């Protein structure tokens, strides 16, 4: 396997560490050369890609890659990678067998706290949500046209080492904002990496939700982390009184419970089935930092 990662950020770097002993080569792109060191530390040969043109080094990797993991956000004009292709995906990447496109459960929009699965309507109304829906469709169409398996992986709220309720509490950035009936789904980054590997090894295509088993109010997660830390949790703040950025407030406009039944039916077993299990392990092992 020769892996190419478009947008080699937090999730892709975790994935690279997981498959390090299995892959013949792993390369990945970033817009910023200052991030080359972080990619190299994760075992990724860094490539610069700003979304406007394919550099020669990237074209060489595209010609050899057997597997693609794409996590770069779409722009106003659609997916930057697909937009630059001059023909079918298979022409630019003749050895490509499987694509994992990392999307978001944000495409579902608001379902008033009801369960959603991969067949549920995508009701996103924000520009970023609509752009994701369009990018998902574009990748599925590109795969179908070229006979390449494409798996769209809709990620719930991502947490893991360095990005979790413990770090927020330690940094004084944790808040317990309470909105009646509000539920969020989440997924540990290790499960993103392992689930992507599982689907890639099977050559599975289609759309999959990557979420744990227990959607929960965000204030409960902070309270549990505070209990493990042995500190008082921050006070609860009613949503209507919270001082939040427009971006943060927009997340509270959508409430849903994301089903992972299809992922589990594919044979994948979650390492961290709920936030309590994950936080307990992270605290015990010191892997939250």
Secondary structure, DSSP 8 states (H G I E B T S, - for coil): -EEEEES--HHHHHHHHHHTTT-SEEEEEES-GGGHHHHHHTT-EEEE--SSS--HHHHHHHHH-SEEEE----BTTB-HHHHH-SS-HHHH-TT--EEEEEEEGGGG---TT-EE-TTS-----SHHHHHHHHHHHHHHHHHHHHT-EEEEEEE-EEEBTTBSHHHHHHTT---EEE-TT--B-EEEHHHHHHHHHHHHHHT--EEEEE--S--B-HHHHHHHHHHHHTS----EEEGGG----HHHHHHTT---EE--HHHHHTT---S--SHHHHHHHHHHHTTT-
